[in-house]
Each structure stands twice: as C-alpha cells, then as structure tokens.
Amino acid sequence: MRVDLSLGEAFYPYLNEIQEARVYGNFGPQVHQLEEEYARFFGVDAEQVVSSANATLAISGAMRILGAQRWLLPSWTFSATAHAACQVSEELVFGDVDPRTNVIVPARLEAGSGAVLTAPFGSKISVGAEWNGFKSLVIDAAAAIAHAPEISDEYRGNWATVYSLHATKVLGIGEGAIAVFSNREIAAKFRMWTNFGFHGSRAAQIEATNAKLSEILAAVGRYRLSGWEREKEEWLAARGSVHTLAESLDINVHYSNPDSINPYWIVQFDSAARKNLVKQSLELARIESRDWWGSGCHEMEPFKRIPIWDHISSTSHLANTTLGLPFYRGISSETILKVGEVISESA
C-alpha cells in the first residue's frame, strides 16, 4: 500500500483552531467535533460515539466494559484482535468462520458469554437473532468504516463496533479509532475507561487506562472526513479496476465486489499449491504479496494456549488459499495489469 493522507494547506485551518483554543488533549474541541461528525456519518446519537488512541485498545476497552464470563473470537483475524482479547480475559476460545463470508460462526458457549466478530477485510457483516446466545458482542470493524455492520433489533444484547483510523485504513489519520456503542450509558463508561476512570472528578471510579485521542489527530480526522466523497470515489475506482481483473482470473472473493470500499485486494486460489506458485512468481517479479492473516491466530505462539471450539478447518483452508496483493487509492492500470500478467503466466 502507498499511504496518502493528503495533508497540506487545506489542513492548516484545523491546526489554527487548535492553537487558538490552546487545548491539545483531554477531550478538547477537536475530539468533540470529530465524534459528532462521525455520529452523523453513522447516523447515530452523538453520545454513542467515542474516540480512542487506537483500535486495539478500543477492542480491549469495549470487551472490559461490556463484560462476559467467556469470549468466543475468530482465529481468522489480524493478531491485534487476539492481543486485545488477551488483555481482558483468560477465558477465551477460538471459533471457526463461514468459508464464504469469512465471518465467525456462533458456537454454543455457556450463558453469559461474549463474542468478538471481525468484519473480514473491511466487508459489511450482519448480526441478528443467531447471536442471542451471547450477552455481549464486540465487532472488530477495523477496516469497515465505509460499511457499518447491520445490527438487527432481533439481537437483544449489548454491542460495540470498533473502527480503526490507522494510516493504512479508509479515512485513516495516522493512528486512532472510533467506537460506536449500543447505548449512551455503555459509551459513557467506555469514555471513563479511556481517561483513568475519571467522571466529573479526579477520583478514578473504575479500573481504566489512558486511551484518549489527541487534538492533533482528531483534527486530522475531521479534515479527512471532510474529503470523504472524493476519497470514496477514489477507492471505488481502484476497486472496480482490480475487481474486473480478479473476475477474469477467477480469483475474486465474495466480499471484494465492485462497490466495496476497503483498503485491501485479497484474492483466493483453488488450492494452496496454486497460491504458493503465484506467490513465488510475484516475488521473482519483485511484486510484494502477503499472507494477510498468516495461518490464523491459533498458529501464533502467544495464542496457542487458547482452546479451539470443535474444529477450525475453514480458517486453515482460507489461510492456505488467500493472498493479499498491492492495492491503494490511485493504483495505476499498468500496475494492476502487471500483477495480472504475473498471475496468468504462473498457471
């Protein structure tokens, strides 16, 4: 990926606002305005939206505030998800995903359990009554800020959705996160958690940390959000180009449709052997590719202690057959064609 936050003269007025206010942190004007603007973006009450220093911290905080005796989480996710969960609970279990959607499948855990759902590679997911066996849900929608999850009224528990504002994400700011909660009371408690447990006084009321977003990064966030329509068109143009090529090569995946806005070009091959052959050919052509989520978190040393629920065969299959290819706003047709040529010639 070639990251471009487009910081230039158009950003300067936001910096001037910070200097005029002489507030640089601690829920200053930029943070409040950013949260209000994202509330409008998502179509929710402003009191349900809270910013954070990064998405990993936000996932940990959301899990802690929502609470559960045990947590189900996917192995097929970025390692940050598992790291975040390990900061909160020792009672974790890995579940398998649907091989078509890449979304974790509900498991029959004991009453009072929670679940972490990852929106795979920025795709839109739906949550309904099938999750009513879980009292709390945390949705890791790190790259899905353009495709907010659909949470049906049929789901009766509490939930939080966490979006990353890392530089590599859609509407990225460098580092940060936005979290949306099912109600304002939970959001208010999460805000306390990001600020040493303070609420109206200097006395900590809950166990907490410091996970606040700075005014500088909030200003970057407001600036980036103001250019959303232009950025959206750029992402769609890039997606349309790679989608057409991937379709012609029969390596497209379910969630990489032409109207998908996310920062990844993930493709899937019909076998591990075919994927590895393409990967080697790309390397010889000096084109970087990536096993985006490795072999799954369950294969990573820090998480091998976490038990697996039933089986994890779909996760292993996806790990063996999917590959991340170069993708970014403004990617040239020449680059896309070159990647396609290498894949075709490796058949």
C-alpha positions in Angstrom: 0.0 0.0 0.0 1.1 3.6 -0.7 -0.5 5.7 2.0 -1.5 9.3 1.3 -3.3 11.4 4.0 -3.2 14.4 1.7 -2.0 16.7 4.4 -1.3 20.2 3.0 -2.5 23.8 3.2 -6.1 22.7 3.4 -5.3 21.1 6.7 -3.8 24.3 8.2 -7.1 25.9 9.4 -7.7 22.9 11.7 -4.2 23.4 13.3 -5.1 27.1 13.7 -8.2 26.1 15.6 -6.1 24.0 18.0 -3.7 26.8 18.6 -6.4 29.4 19.2 -8.1 27.1 21.7 -4.7 26.1 23.3 -6.2 22.7 24.1 -4.1 19.8 22.9 -5.7 16.8 24.6 -8.1 15.7 27.3 -11.3 15.7 25.2 -10.8 19.0 23.6 -12.9 20.7 20.9 -11.4 18.8 18.0 -12.2 15.4 19.7 -15.8 16.5 20.5 -16.4 17.7 16.9 -14.8 14.6 15.4 -17.2 12.4 17.5 -20.2 14.5 16.5 -19.2 14.4 12.8 -18.8 10.6 13.0 -22.1 10.3 14.7 -23.7 12.0 11.7 -21.6 9.8 9.4 -23.0 6.6 11.0 -26.5 8.1 11.7 -26.4 7.5 15.5 -26.7 9.6 18.6 -23.5 11.6 19.3 -23.4 10.2 22.8 -22.9 6.7 21.4 -19.6 7.6 19.7 -16.3 7.7 21.5 -12.8 8.2 20.0 -9.7 6.3 21.2 -5.9 6.2 20.7 -6.1 3.1 18.6 -8.4 0.2 17.7 -6.5 -2.5 19.7 -7.0 -0.5 22.9 -10.6 0.2 21.9 -11.4 -3.5 21.4 -9.9 -4.3 24.9 -11.8 -1.5 26.5 -15.1 -2.4 24.8 -14.7 -6.0 26.0 -13.9 -4.9 29.5 -16.9 -2.5 29.7 -19.4 -4.9 28.1 -18.2 -7.8 30.3 -18.6 -11.5 29.8 -17.6 -14.7 31.6 -16.0 -16.2 28.5 -15.3 -14.8 25.0 -15.5 -16.5 21.6 -13.2 -15.0 19.0 -12.1 -15.8 15.5 -8.7 -17.2 14.7 -9.1 -15.8 11.2 -8.4 -12.2 12.0 -5.5 -9.8 12.5 -3.4 -10.7 15.5 -4.3 -7.3 17.1 -7.8 -8.8 17.8 -6.4 -11.7 19.8 -3.9 -9.5 21.6 -6.7 -7.1 22.6 -8.8 -10.1 23.9 -5.8 -11.5 25.9 -5.5 -8.2 27.8 -9.1 -8.6 29.1 -9.7 -12.3 29.7 -8.1 -15.7 30.3 -11.4 -17.3 29.3 -11.1 -17.3 25.5 -11.9 -19.8 22.8 -11.2 -19.7 19.1 -14.1 -20.5 16.7 -14.2 -21.2 13.0 -15.6 -19.0 10.3 -18.0 -19.4 7.4 -15.8 -20.2 4.4 -17.7 -17.9 2.1 -18.2 -14.8 4.3 -15.1 -15.3 6.5 -17.3 -14.3 9.5 -17.2 -16.3 12.7 -19.9 -18.8 13.3 -21.8 -18.7 16.6 -20.9 -21.5 19.0 -22.9 -22.9 21.9 -21.0 -21.5 24.9 -22.3 -21.1 28.4 -24.8 -18.4 29.2 -23.2 -15.0 29.9 -20.5 -15.4 27.2 -19.5 -12.7 24.8 -18.2 -12.9 21.2 -15.8 -10.9 19.1 -16.7 -10.7 15.4 -14.3 -9.5 12.8 -15.7 -7.8 9.7 -13.3 -9.5 7.2 -11.1 -7.2 5.2 -13.5 -4.3 5.5 -16.6 -6.1 4.4 -20.1 -5.5 5.7 -21.5 -8.1 8.2 -25.0 -8.6 9.6 -25.8 -9.5 13.2 -29.2 -10.9 14.1 -31.0 -13.3 16.4 -28.4 -16.1 15.8 -26.2 -14.2 18.3 -28.8 -14.1 21.1 -26.9 -16.8 23.0 -24.2 -14.1 23.7 -24.8 -11.3 26.2 -22.2 -9.0 24.6 -20.7 -8.5 21.1 -17.6 -6.6 20.1 -17.4 -6.1 16.4 -13.8 -5.6 15.1 -14.7 -3.5 12.0 -11.2 -2.1 11.8 -11.2 -1.6 8.0 -15.0 -1.4 7.6 -15.7 2.2 8.3 -17.4 2.6 4.9 -19.6 -0.5 5.6 -21.0 -0.3 9.1 -22.4 -3.6 10.4 -26.1 -4.2 10.2 -27.2 -5.0 13.8 -30.8 -6.2 13.8 -33.2 -5.3 16.6 -33.6 -9.1 16.9 -30.2 -9.2 18.7 -31.1 -8.4 22.3 -27.7 -8.0 23.9 -25.3 -5.0 24.1 -22.7 -4.4 21.5 -19.8 -2.2 20.4 -18.3 -1.6 17.0 -14.7 -0.5 16.7 -13.2 1.2 13.6 -9.5 1.8 13.0 -8.2 5.1 11.9 -4.7 3.8 11.3 -3.0 5.4 8.3 -3.5 2.3 6.2 -7.3 2.3 6.6 -10.1 4.1 4.8 -10.2 7.7 6.3 -7.0 7.0 8.2 -5.4 9.7 10.3 -2.1 8.0 11.3 -3.3 6.2 14.5 -6.6 6.2 16.3 -10.1 4.7 16.5 -13.8 5.4 16.6 -16.1 3.2 18.7 -19.9 3.1 18.4 -21.9 1.6 21.3 -25.4 0.2 21.5 -26.4 2.8 24.1 -25.0 6.0 25.6 -24.6 4.5 29.1 -22.1 2.0 27.9 -20.4 4.6 25.7 -20.0 6.9 28.8 -18.4 4.1 30.8 -16.0 3.4 27.9 -15.1 7.1 27.8 -14.3 6.9 31.5 -12.1 3.8 30.8 -10.1 5.8 28.2 -9.5 8.6 30.8 -8.2 6.9 34.0 -11.7 6.1 35.2 -12.5 9.7 35.8 -16.0 11.1 35.5 -16.7 14.6 36.9 -13.8 14.4 39.4 -10.2 13.5 39.8 -11.1 10.3 41.6 -11.0 7.1 39.5 -14.3 5.3 39.6 -13.4 2.2 37.5 -10.2 0.3 36.6 -9.1 2.1 33.4 -6.2 3.3 31.3 -5.2 6.3 29.2 -6.5 5.7 25.7 -7.6 9.2 24.6 -7.2 10.6 21.2 -5.1 13.8 20.8 -6.4 17.0 19.4 -3.9 16.9 16.6 -5.1 13.5 15.4 -8.7 14.5 15.9 -8.1 17.5 13.6 -6.6 15.2 11.0 -9.7 13.0 11.4 -12.0 16.0 10.8 -10.0 17.1 7.8 -10.0 13.6 6.3 -13.8 13.2 6.9 -14.4 16.5 5.1 -13.0 14.9 2.0 -14.9 11.7 2.2 -16.8 12.0 -1.1 -13.6 12.4 -3.1 -11.9 9.6 -1.2 -14.8 7.3 -1.7 -14.7 7.8 -5.4 -11.0 7.1 -5.5 -11.5 3.8 -3.6 -14.3 2.8 -5.8 -12.3 3.5 -8.9 -9.4 1.3 -7.6 -11.8 -1.4 -6.5 -13.5 -1.5 -9.9 -10.2 -2.0 -11.7 -8.9 -4.9 -9.6 -12.3 -6.5 -9.4 -12.5 -6.7 -13.2 -9.1 -8.3 -13.4 -9.8 -10.7 -10.5 -13.0 -11.8 -12.1 -11.2 -12.6 -15.4 -8.7 -14.7 -13.5 -11.4 -16.4 -11.4 -9.6 -15.4 -8.1 -12.2 -12.9 -6.7 -13.7 -13.4 -3.3 -17.2 -13.0 -2.1 -16.7 -9.7 -0.3 -14.5 -8.0 -2.9 -17.4 -6.8 -5.0 -17.1 -3.6 -7.2 -18.9 -1.4 -4.6 -16.7 -2.5 -1.7 -14.8 0.3 -0.1 -11.8 -1.1 1.8 -8.0 -0.9 1.6 -7.3 -4.5 0.6 -7.1 -6.6 -2.5 -7.5 -10.1 -1.2 -7.8 -12.9 -3.7 -8.4 -16.7 -3.3 -7.0 -19.5 -5.3 -8.4 -23.0 -5.8 -5.6 -24.7 -4.0 -2.6 -24.0 -1.7 -0.3 -25.2 -4.4 -1.6 -22.6 -6.9 -1.4 -19.8 -4.3 2.2 -20.7 -3.5 3.2 -20.8 -7.1 1.7 -17.3 -7.7 3.3 -16.0 -4.6 6.7 -17.2 -5.8 6.2 -15.8 -9.3 5.2 -12.4 -7.8 8.3 -12.4 -5.6 10.5 -13.1 -8.7 8.8 -10.2 -10.4 9.6 -8.0 -7.3 5.9 -7.6 -6.5 5.1 -7.9 -2.9 2.2 -10.0 -1.7 1.2 -11.0 1.8 -0.4 -13.9 3.7 -2.6 -11.2 5.3 -3.6 -13.1 8.5 -0.9 -15.7 8.4 -2.0 -19.2 9.2 -4.6 -17.9 11.7 -4.1 -16.7 15.2 -4.3 -20.2 16.6 -1.0 -21.0 15.0 0.8 -18.0 16.6 2.9 -18.6 19.7 1.2 -16.1 22.0 -2.2 -17.6 21.4 -1.5 -21.4 21.3 -2.9 -21.6 24.9 -6.4 -20.6 23.7 -8.5 -23.7 23.1 -10.3 -24.3 19.8 -14.1 -24.9 19.7 -14.8 -28.1 17.8 -12.7 -27.5 14.7 -11.1 -24.7 12.7 -10.9 -26.3 9.2 -12.4 -23.3 7.3 -9.8 -21.0 8.9 -7.0 -23.3 7.8 -8.4 -23.5 4.2 -8.7 -19.7 3.9 -5.1 -19.2 5.3 -3.8 -21.7 2.7 -5.6 -20.3 -0.3 -5.9 -16.5 0.1 -3.3 -13.8 -0.7 -3.1 -10.1 -0.4 -2.0 -8.1 -3.5 -0.9 -4.5 -3.9 -3.8 -2.1 -3.6 -4.2 1.6 -2.8 -6.0 4.7 -3.9 -4.6 5.8 -7.3 -3.1 2.4 -8.1 -2.3 2.6 -11.8 -3.8 0.4 -14.5 -0.2 -0.5 -15.5 0.4 -1.9 -12.0 -2.8 -3.8 -12.0 -2.1 -5.3 -15.4 1.4 -6.2 -14.4 0.1 -8.2 -11.4 -2.4 -9.9 -13.6 0.2 -10.9 -16.1 2.4 -12.5 -13.5 -0.6 -14.4 -12.1 -1.7 -15.6 -15.6 1.8 -16.7 -16.6 2.2 -18.7 -13.4 -0.6 -21.0 -14.4 
